[in-house]
Amino acid sequence: MHNYPSKLSAIALVLLLGLFAPCLCLQGCQSATSAASRCESCHQRLEPASASHHSCVSCHGGDDATTDQASAHRALAGPANPSAPQNWTDTCGRCHRYQLERVKSTIMQTNAGMIRNIQLTWEGEDGKHYTAQGEKVFDPAGKPIEPAPVAELDNLSGELYRKFCSRCHIGVANTESFSATHAAGCAACHFPWNDAGSYQGKDRGMQGKVGHSASHAMAALPDTATCSRCHSRSGRIAYSYQGLYDGNNALVPTRKGEAGPEAASGGRSLVHIAPDVHFAAGLECIDCHTSRDVMGDGFAYGNMYRQTEISCEDCHGSGQATPGYRTIRRENDEVLRESRSYPQPMSLGMKMIQTAKGRSYSNVFFRDDAVWLLGKKSGRLHKSAVITGTPAHTVAGHGRLECYSCHSRTAVQCYGCHTTYDKRGSSRDFIKGSDTPGAFSETEDYRMLYPFPLAVNQRGRISPVTPGCQTFVTVTEADGRNSRTEYVSRFKGKQQLRFAPFYSHNTGKQAIGCAECHGNPAFLGFGQHVVEGANIRGTLLCEHADNKPLDGFLTMERGKVRAFSAITRENSRPLNGAEVKRALSVNLCLPCHSVSSDRIYRKGLDYRVLADALHRRLLSGR
């Protein structure tokens, strides 16, 4: 028997919600007809947050019926930022409970993937699910997770996260890093900061104060510059997307030996490279990424790739299938709610393109036999090129390739990350909120953009990979002796360097040439190399193992392929010997059959034909 609620209970629930709804609304978002606020007597030119956020006290708390500063500010909910996690349940959460519950479990709040991957690289997992805030969350199956707060992770990986990586966690504000400053909580995205983290609006009493958004005006839709404040480290995807590159620790000279023309956090300088084709077309990050990518879907994920719900095929189709869509048929469809702030809201009857997880985009739709993307901020319409059935995308043997394996222009690769942890010094623990013993410093050996190695990723597909991480750890004790010197941590039972699947966000319309990819073993994971008969020998060698290339993870000796580094993600691995040989064997055909439209690439290659009369004559030169 189904356990449906009784009709009487349902009616009672509706009446109860009806009674309480006005109270909740008045508590959280006071109406424009409420008593005049006296906050403006001091903050006369402060920008209104938005048309729907009229009352100062509904967000900030305090008393707006007095002009006495001490009395007015006595009950403020976080003087600078009422949306910070310690306040957000009683501020933003009063009106935006649905969004808040999603944000609590989003990977940008939990940082679970970042913490887990640091552990994997440095010490290995200990069976606990560490998060930045330690709040109870649920996995995609609805099973509760009791996370351990990262403040309790008492080892090097916990220290590294708290003192380095946590500055990009939305649970804490970053007021110190030039061009990477941001608020905590909801304001991290919806009240953007400038490079110095100071207020530059029209309120004279607030002018120049650090730790405030650049303006008090709310941004319902964050722009690419906002995303870039955090996503400009590690993989540098925000920089790559915009066509920016920070060189090797910003020390690689550019034209005339001078630094790049733009400054970035950490004393880095940026030079210009070709931007992503989507950025060049005017697309913001949020035009492709959904709110569930950014704010979460209510479930907690252990890695960013699991929370991300979009793929290239959603808009462009695959070689075999066109993009899927769903028609809006309900007046309470989430697409209608989300698109209300767009220049062109969606409407009933529209055919919305589906994400890789089978949920609707709020700005991508099918109309007039074409796929269209609406710029959420710009209002511009972009027609998506659907590649289904085209020769370049129906090459036999390419079925496992990610789109960006061929279409990435660059992939940032940092080789030889030398990290020192010195217990004689101290530095800021951004989670604990105080200076604690132990200071980190880093250098790197070498960085490159192209070519980039390929391997099997967590989806079982072939994708670019990048060092993740290639860390050599030195630990200096309080007495000055080194307890570890250039130590390579253990992974899967042995000391080895690691690579990780990676999408650089630097996509080009023109794909990598067939002969280039199949003819250059660097793409297969051999790094810079010399080919000698049936041997492929690396030339950029690791200082700790003179037979292993630093910038690769494969060697070939007498035709036998051996992997000596791991790919960090479940189900990921380097290409095996059969896959490497199959990729290199295509070179036998490419000198004559150099275009993807050639009919021989419609099915698996049969190399026995090289022995027939026609090919023997061609190969002999007669």
N, C-alpha and C positions, 0 to 999 in steps of 0.2 A: 504493500500500500504506500502510495506517495504521501509524504508528510507536508501537504500544502497548508498554509495558514487558513484559518476560517475566514469567511467573508466578513464577519463582524470584526475580527481582529484587524483585517486589512483596512476597513473603514475607520476604525479607531486610530490606526497608525497615521492615516492620511490627515485626520482631524488634528492629531497631536502635532504633526509636522507643520500644519497650517498655523497652529497657535504659536509655535516657537519660532517659525521662520522670520517674522518681523523683528522679534527680539534679537535674533542672531545678526540680522542685517544691520540693525541700529547699533549694536555693539561694535561690529567690525567696520562698517562703512557708513558713517553718518551722512544723512542726506543733505542736499544743498539748502534745505529749508530750516535746518537746525539753527540754534542761536548763533549770532555772529561771534566769530573767534577773535580773541584779542592777541593771538600770536603774531598777527600781521603788524601790530603796533611796533614791534621790534624788527621783524623780518618782512619789511615792507615790500621788497622787490624780489622776494624768493619765488622761484618758478613754481607754478602749480604742478603737483605730481602727474595728474592726468584729469580728464573730465569726470571720471568716475571715482576719483579719490579727493573729495572736497575737504574733508575735515582733517586738521593736523593731528588731533588727539586720537582719532580712530586708528592711526598707525603708530604714532609716537608716544601716546599716553600723555600724562601731564594734565594740567588744568588750564583750559583756554578761556576761563572766565576772569582771569586776573592779569594785571600788567606787572606784578611783582615777579622778577625773574626767578628768585629762589622758590617761591610758591608754585609758579607755573611749571618749573622743571623738576619738582620734587618726585613725581611718579613717572618719570620718563621711562619708556621701554627701550633702553639702549640709546644713549644720547645721540650717537652718530648714526646708528644703523639698527632700526627696530626689526629688520628682517633676519638678523643673525640667528643661528640655530638656537641659542639660549632664549630667544624671544619669539621666534616665528610662530609657535603654536598659538600664542595669544595676540598676535598681530596679523600677519598675512593669512595665517591658518583660519582665522575667524570667517573670512569670506571665501578663501581659496583652499578649502580642505582637500579637495580632490587633487589639485596640483601639488600641495605640500606633501601629501602622503606618497606621491610618486617621487618627489625630489629627495625625500628621506632615504630612499633605497637606490637612487641613481648612482651609477659608478663614479660620477664626479663628486658625490658627497661621501660615499663609503670608501672610495679609493681602493677597494678590495683587490682589483686586478693589479694595480701598481705595487701594492704591498706584497701580494703573492708572488709576482714576478721577481721582485727584489730578493725575496726569500729563496726562490728557486735558484737564483744566480749566486747567492752568497752563502747560504747555510743549508738550504733544503727545507721543505715544509715540516711542520711539527704536528699537523692534524687539526689545527685550530683555524677558524675563519676570522682573520683580523680585519677590522675596518677602522676608519679614522675616528668614528664617533662611538662605536660599540653599541648602537641601538638595535633592538630586535627587528629583524626583517624576514622576508619569506622568499624561498626560491621559486623558480618558474612553475614547479608542481604544486605550489601552495604550502610546502613544508616549512615550518618555522626554523629559522637559523638563529642561534644564540651566538652572535659574534663576540670575539674578544677585542677589547680596545687596543689599538696599536701602541698606546702609552705603556702597555704591559709587555711589549715585545722587547725583551732585554738582551739584544744582541746587535751585531753590526748592521744587519738589514733594518732593524727597527730604528736604530740611530740615524741611518742614512735617510730613511723615509721622513722621519720627524724633522731633521735638520736641513734637508735639501728639497725633497719632492713635495712635501706637504704644503709648500707655499702655493701650489696650484690646486689644492683642495678647497672647495667652496665653503667648507666649514670655518675657515679662518681667513682673515683679511691679510693681504700683502701690501703693506704701506711703504716698503723700502726699495723694491727692485724697479729701477727705472724701466718704463714701458711694459712692465709686467704687473703693475699694481692693480688690485681689484678688491672689492668688498667681500664680505662673507655673506652666506645665505642667498636669498632670492635676489638681493641687490647686486650680486656678482655679475649677473647678466642683464638685469633690468634697470640698473642705475650705473652706467659705464663711468669709469674713472679715466682721467687723462694720464699722461706718462709719469707725472710727478705725484699723482694721487692726491691732488688738491682741488678745492672748489674754485671754479672760475666763472660762476654765474653772476647774477645782478644784485644779490643780497650783499651789501657792503659790509655787514657785520660778519659775514662768513668768508669773505674774499681771501684766498690764499691759504685757508686752513687745510692742513694735511689730514688724510684719513676720511675724506668725503668724496662723493661723486663729483664729476666736473660740473654737473648741473643738477638741480633738484627735479628736473623733468624726467618722468619715467619713460623708458624705452620698452614698449610692449614687445618689440621684435629686435633682438640684438643683431648688430652688424658684424662683419668679418673682423674688424679691428677689436671688438670685444672678445671674440673667440681667440684671437691671436695672443692675447695677454697670457693665456695659459698654454696654448698649443703651439708655442714657439720653441719649446725645449724638447729634449728626447728626440723624437722623430722629425721635429721641425716642420710638421705638416702644414701649419698655418703659413709659415714662411714660403715653403715650396709652392703652395697653392697660389700665393701672390707673386711668385717669381723673385723671391729673395733668398739669399744664401749667406751664412755667417762664416764660411771658411773653416779652417782648421784652428779652433780656439780663437778665431778672429785674427790670427797672426799671419795668414797667407797674404802676401802683398798683392795689390791689384795694379792698376795702371800707374806707372812711374813709381812703384814701390810704396804707394800710400794706401791707407786703410780704406775700407768701403765707404760710400757716401752717406749711409744712414746708420744711426746709433741704435743699439738694442740693449736689453738687460744683460747684466754680467760683464759689462765692458766690451761687448761684442760689436763688430761693425758688419754691415750688410752690403753685399753687392747684388746686382740685378742679373737674373737668369730668365729664361723664357717662362712665363707663368702658365698655370693650368689653363686648358682651353675653356673651361667653364668660367673661371675668373675673368679671362679675357672677354667673355661674352657678357659679363656684368652680373654673374650669379654670386650671391652671398652664400656663406656656409649653410644657413638655414633654408636656402632654397632647395637643397638636396636632402639635408638631414631633417628628420621629423622631430616633433616635440618629444616623442618617445625615445629617440636616440639621445637627446640632450637631457630631458627632465626625467627620463625613465618611464617605465610602464607599470610601476607598482611592485615589481619583483626585483630581487637582488641577484646580480650576476657576478661571477668570479673573474671575468675578463671583459674588456671593452668590446671585443668582436662579438661576444654573445649578446650584449645589449643592443649593438648596432643592428638595425633592421633593414637597411637598404642595400641594394646592389646595383651595379651598372645595368644589368639585364632588366631591371624594373622599368626603366624608361626607354632603353635601346633594344630590348629583346635579345635573344640568343640566336645562334645560327639556325636553330630548329624551331623556336617558339617566339611568338610575338608577345608584347606586354599584356598582362591581364588587367581587367578592370571590373569594378562593381558599381552599380547604379545607386545613387542616393534616393531612398524611398521613404525615409522616416524624417519627420520634422525635428526630432531630437538627435539626429545623426551628429556624431562628434565632429565630422568635417565641417558642418555648418557652424558649430560653435567656434572651432579653431579659426576659421577663415573670416570671422567677423571683423578682425582688425586689418585684413588685407585690402589693398585698393580695389580689388574685385572679388567680393565674397563668392563662395560657391553657392549653388542653389539646388533645389529638388530636381531630380531627373538627370543630373550630370553624371557622367561615367568616370569614376575616379580610379586612377591607376593604383595597383596594389604593390605593396612592398614585398620584399623577399619573405617576410613573416606572414604575408596574407592579410595585411591591414591597409587601410586606405591612406594614400597621401592626401593632404589637405589643399594642395596647390598644383597637382599634376593630373591631367584628365585627358580623356579620349574624345575627340570631336572632329568631324569632317575627315574621317579616315586618317587621322594623324594624332600623335601624342604631343600635348602642349604642356609647358611648365610656366606657371605664373610666378614672377618675382614677388616674394611676399612683402618686400618693402618697396621695390621699384614699381611694381605693377606692370612691368614689361612682360610680354608673352614671347616665349622661346619655343620654337618647333624642334622636337627631338628627332634625330635621325634614327630610324629603326633599321637594324642591320640584318634582320632575319632573312636567310636564304641567299645572302650575297656570297660570292666565291671566296672572298678573303676570310669569311667567318664559317665556312663549311669545309675547311681543309681536314681531311682524314687524319686522325691522331692529335688534333688540337682540342678535342672535347673536354679535356681536363684543365686547360689553361684558363686562368682568371683573365678577364678583359685587360686589366692593368699590367699583366705580364708582358703584353706586346705594346700597350699604349702608354706606359710610363716613360716620360722623358728622362727623368732622373730618379734616383733613390739615395738619400743621404746614408752614408756608411762610415761609421767611426771605428777605426781599427786600433786596438791597443789602448784601452782606457786604464790608466794607472792612478789608483785611488789610495791616498794615505789617510789613515785615521790616527791622529796624534793626541794621546791622552794628557799631554802636558798643557794643552790649550783648552779653551772652552768656546762654545758657540750656542746660538739660540736654538732651543727646542720649540718649534712653532706649535706643537700640539700641547705640550705641558705649559707653554707660555713663560718660560724662564730660561736663563743661560745655565747650561749643564756642562760638566767636564767632557772633553772630546771635541776635536775640530777636524773637519774633512778638507782635503784639497785634491784637485784632479789635474791630470795632464793627459793628452792623447798623442798617439804616434802619427796617425795618418788618417786622412779623410778623403773620400772620393764620392762622386755622384754617378759615374757611368764608366763601364758597364756595371750591372748589378747581378748578383747570383740568384738563381732560381732553385726552389725546393718544393716539396709537398707540404702544404699548409694544413691547418686544423680541419678544413672542409674536405680534405682529400684531393685538393686541386693544386695545380702548380702555380706558384706565385713568387714574386720577389721576396727576398729575405735580407735582413740587415743584422749586424752584430747585436745580440740581445741577451746578455751583454758580454763583452769581451774584457772582463775586469781582472786586473792584476792588483791584489790587495797588499798593502804594507800597513802594519799596526805598530806604532811606537808607544811603548809603555811609559808610565809616569817617571820611571828612572832613566829614560832615554834609550833603552835597549829595544831592538825590534823583535817582537814575538812572532811576527810574520813578515816575510820580505818577498814582494812580488808573487804572492800566493795565488794560484789558480784554484778556485773552489771546486768541490766535487758535484757532479750532476749525473744521475742515473748510475751511481756506484763507482765513478772514476773521475779523476781530474780532467776536465776538458772545457774548451771554450764553447760558446753557444751563439747561435743565430736565431732570429725570430721572424715569422711571417710579417710582411710590412706592405702597406699601400702608401706611397709617398705623397699622394694628392698633387702630383705634377704630371697631369695627363696631357697627351698630345693627340691630335686627330690622326697624324701620320704614325703608323706602327713601325716598330723596329723591323728592318729588312730581314727577309728569310735567310739570306746568306750570312748576314752579320750574326744572327742569333745561333744558327746551326754551325757556323764556322768558327766561333770564338768560344773556346772552353771556359772562359771566365763566366759566361752566363750560366754554365752548368755547375759552378761551384769550385773551380780550380784556381781562381784568383789570377794574378799576373803570373805568366807561365812561359815555359819553353816546351814545344812539342819535339820529342826525339824518338822517331819510330813509333813503337807501341807504348811509349812513356810520355807522361805529361808531368813536368817538374815545375814546382812553384819557385818564384824568384823573390817575392817579398816574404821573407821567412820570419817566423816567431823567434825571438831571442832565447826562448827556453827550449826550443825543439828545432834544430836546424834542418829537419826533414819535413817540417809542416809549414805551409804558407800561412801567414798571418791573415791574409785577406780572402781565404777560401776555406773549404772544409773537405775537399776531395783530393786524392792523388791517384795517378794511374801508373802502374809498373808492370811491364810486360803484358799489357792489355787488361790487367786486373785492377778494378776500381776499389778504393778503400776510403771510408769516411772516418774522420778523426775528430769531428765536432758534432754536437747535437743540435737539433732544431727544437727550440723550447715552445711548445704548445702541444696539447694532447693530440695524438694521431699524426703529428708532423714528423718529417724525416728528410734527410738528404736524398737526392736522386740515387737510385741503385745502379749497379753496373749495366743491367739490361737497358734501363732507360737512357743512360748516358750514351751507350753504343748506338741505340736506335736514333737518338737525336743527331749524333755525328754522322751516321750513315747517310742521312739525307743529302750530305754534301756530294755524294756520288751523282745525284740527279740535278742538283741546282745549277751547275754550269750551263746546262742546256734548257732546263725547265725552271726558269727563274721567277715566274709570276704565279700567283695563287690561283688564277683562273684556269691554269693548265689542267686538262682533264685527268692527268695522272694523279692529281691530288684529291680527287673525289672519292678515292678508296685507298686502302692501305697499299704502300709501295711494294712492288714485287721486284726484288733486285736480281732475280734470275734472268730477267730480260736483258741484262747487261751482257749476257753470253750469247744472245742471238746474232744472226748474221749482220743485221743493220747496225747494232751497237758495237760489234767487233770492228766493223769497217769504220765507223765514226771515231772510235777510240784509237784506232791505228793511224788515223790521219789520212786515210786513202779516200 
